[in-house]
Amino acid sequence: MMLSPVVFHSPVAIITKDEEEKARKIKMSEIIERYKDKVSTLPKQESWMNNHVYKYQGFWYHQGFWYHSNASFSVEAIMATQDDFKAKPTDVFLASHPKSGTTWLKALVFAIMTRTKFKSGFSSSSTHPLLTISPHDCVPFIETESFLNNPAYANGLMATHIPYNSLPESIVSSNCRIVYICRNPKDVFVSYWHFMNKVRDNASASIKLKDVFEMFSSGISPVGPFWDHVIGYRKASLERPDKVLFLNYEELQKDANNEVKKLAKFVGYPFTEEEEATGRVEELINLCSFEKLKEANKANKDGDETSNVLSNEFFFRKGKVGDSVNYLTTEMIQILDEITKEKYDGLDISF
Ligand code: PAP
């Protein structure tokens, strides 16, 4: 299990933190330099936050260091992860397009796999990490600075936004289990737009929904095209159902009990009859509920490991199905519905 590093308030620790920060920047600069020539040949487009995105293996990514000197999720970070990351056959990966339920899935699978480890289980007097720290600190993304700086973070349970066809080769060849969560594109888009507005540089004007709608629907968004991301994992789940489990956010909301039992079985930690009879599944669902996690990740907590600029609370907005109708015009809904219908044809993806 990976927890946030403990920070001691002594002069020695302050120097160490500075040095760590320096080392992080040097390592990331080296990675960016390593892929400079490769990135310079990629197709480039304007994107959501007054920046550019680069098309690599069919998907769009921002460039390293364009925002607050952070390289997490950048095209260079993807390339470095592909070159350097080595999966073990026993590893479990949680995959998703951003804003599809990643945080929730991280909490659920982390709670499932560690459920015998913490005193007094999931009660409020428990020492369970999810009661105090972010699911993102419990389950690291492999294409982030924290991970690239310290691959020893690998602890058997990791997450990624990397599309299926761009995953590091060893994840597929070593037969790791992958759980993918998808979500209704309209809610993903609205959630993404809200998130971008929260993380944007204070100096820049807020991002208008109508301005980014066209980019998202034409596939130009970070880690987009959204639909192709889902299709890659959906096809993999049809071809390798014992290795790739395909879940959806809406079904988790509708029938959490059934979905969580399915999830526990798939990752190799099935609930026993006794656990089911004594309400353990419901307790776990409650621990990972939107309300509980939001409370545990209230303002003023340090940013999560995905970035040095994100606050944990940014990952908890409404947590509802269908909230997008409050933001999208009828025409926008029609456009997204048509694209979805055409793209998902024959793939049995429902919401
Ligand atoms: P990420 O990919 O950047 O990590 P991700 O967790 O996939 O983000 O998406 C965040 C969405 O999940 C938010 O949706 P909203 O904007 O429509 O509200 C967030 O509120 C929602 N979310 C986070 N935790 C939960 C939870 N425990 N249950 C349900 N929804 C959740």
Boltz pocket constraint, residues with backbone or C-beta under 6 A from the ligand:
constraints:
  - pocket:
      binder: B
      contacts: [[A, 96], [A, 97], [A, 98], [A, 99], [A, 100], [A, 101], [A, 102], [A, 103], [A, 104], [A, 187], [A, 190], [A, 191], [A, 192], [A, 194], [A, 288], [A, 289], [A, 290], [A, 291], [A, 293], [A, 314], [A, 315], [A, 316], [A, 317], [A, 318], [A, 319], [A, 320], [A, 323]]
      max_distance: 6.0
